[in-house]
Structure formats: C-alpha cells, structure tokens
Amino acid sequence: MNLCETLYLDLVPKGIAVYAINPGFVRTRLTDQNDFAMPALVEAAAVAAAMVVGLERGEFEIHFPKRFSWFVKWLRHMPYQLYFLIARRAAKP
C-alpha cells in the first residue's frame, strides 16, 4: 500500500492514473481448493462490478467486500503485537 501511495503522488501529476485494488477472498478454481475459512467470500462477477464502479468514480483505493475490508483496515491501526495476535487467531482453521 505504501508503494502504491508513493506511485500515486509521483505519477498522477504526470497524467498517469494509479489505483489500489484490495479484494477480499474471491471464489475461483484456486480458492475452491482452500481448506481454510475464507470470510466474506465473493463471486468474481461481484468483484468485477466493484472494480468498475470504483474506477468510474476515480477512487484511489477500491476495496471489497466492505464488511471484510473495513475490519482488516481497522486492524492495521492496532499495535503490531495486538494485530499479529488477532490475525493469527483469525487465520486458524
């Protein structure tokens, strides 16, 4: 994300668009093989629609599904020790 923000600052003034697209779990042939929980799993068509809407609006960050991505974004504000504890527990099957 830091790299994308830096690219945005450097490239947008030169007329080059920069977007950060942060999807959650997307149902694909690859994710169908996962043996762990994938919260807020979304269909590829919903992902494509969310990307189109975000790009049309000119949003820098396009993230979805919102109920999942807002929680992850909130976690990033925690101290690392607490963040890693919560992330480890959430990732266990």
C-alpha positions as CSV (number, residue, x, y, z in Angstrom):
1,M,0.0,0.0,0.0
2,N,2.9,2.4,0.8
3,L,4.4,1.7,-2.6
4,C,1.0,2.4,-4.3
5,E,0.6,5.7,-2.4
6,T,4.1,6.8,-3.4
7,L,3.4,5.9,-7.0
8,Y,0.2,7.9,-6.9
9,L,2.0,11.0,-5.6
10,D,4.7,10.7,-8.3
11,L,2.6,9.7,-11.3
12,V,-0.8,11.4,-11.1
13,P,0.7,14.9,-11.6
14,K,2.2,13.4,-14.9
15,G,-1.3,12.2,-16.0
16,I,-0.8,8.6,-15.1
17,A,-3.7,7.1,-13.1
18,V,-2.8,4.9,-10.1
19,Y,-5.3,2.7,-8.2
20,A,-5.0,0.4,-5.3
21,I,-7.4,-2.5,-5.6
22,N,-7.7,-4.6,-2.5
23,P,-10.1,-7.5,-2.9
24,G,-11.0,-9.9,-0.1
25,F,-11.4,-13.6,-0.9
26,V,-12.7,-14.3,-4.4
27,R,-14.3,-17.6,-5.4
28,T,-12.1,-19.1,-8.2
29,R,-10.9,-22.5,-9.1
30,L,-7.9,-21.8,-6.9
31,T,-9.8,-20.7,-3.8
32,D,-12.2,-23.7,-4.3
33,Q,-9.2,-25.8,-3.3
34,N,-8.5,-24.0,0.0
35,D,-9.1,-25.9,3.2
36,F,-9.5,-22.9,5.4
37,A,-12.3,-20.4,6.2
38,M,-12.5,-17.5,3.8
39,P,-14.7,-14.9,5.4
40,A,-16.9,-12.8,3.1
41,L,-16.1,-14.9,0.0
42,V,-17.4,-13.1,-3.1
43,E,-18.1,-14.2,-6.6
44,A,-15.8,-13.0,-9.5
45,A,-18.7,-11.1,-11.1
46,A,-19.3,-9.0,-7.9
47,V,-15.5,-8.3,-7.8
48,A,-15.6,-7.1,-11.4
49,A,-18.6,-4.9,-10.8
50,A,-17.0,-3.3,-7.7
51,M,-13.8,-2.6,-9.7
52,V,-15.7,-0.9,-12.5
53,V,-17.7,1.3,-10.1
54,G,-14.5,2.3,-8.2
55,L,-12.6,3.0,-11.4
56,E,-15.6,5.1,-12.8
57,R,-15.7,7.1,-9.6
58,G,-11.9,7.7,-9.8
59,E,-11.4,6.2,-6.3
60,F,-7.7,5.7,-5.4
61,E,-8.5,2.7,-3.2
62,I,-11.0,0.1,-4.3
63,H,-11.7,-2.4,-1.6
64,F,-14.3,-5.1,-1.2
65,P,-16.3,-6.7,0.2
66,K,-16.7,-3.7,2.5
67,R,-17.7,-5.7,5.6
68,F,-14.4,-7.6,5.4
69,S,-12.1,-4.9,4.2
70,W,-13.2,-2.3,6.8
71,F,-12.4,-4.8,9.5
72,V,-8.9,-5.5,8.1
73,K,-8.3,-1.8,7.6
74,W,-9.3,-1.2,11.3
75,L,-6.9,-4.0,12.4
76,R,-4.0,-2.2,10.7
77,H,-4.3,0.6,13.3
78,M,-3.6,-1.7,16.2
79,P,-0.2,-2.1,17.7
80,Y,1.7,-4.8,15.9
81,Q,1.6,-7.2,18.9
82,L,-2.2,-7.0,19.1
83,Y,-2.5,-7.1,15.3
84,F,-0.5,-10.2,15.0
85,L,-2.4,-11.9,17.8
86,I,-5.8,-11.2,16.3
87,A,-4.6,-12.1,12.7
88,R,-3.1,-15.4,13.9
89,R,-6.3,-16.4,15.7
90,A,-8.5,-15.4,12.7
91,A,-6.3,-17.5,10.3
92,K,-6.5,-20.7,12.4
93,P,-9.0,-23.3,10.9
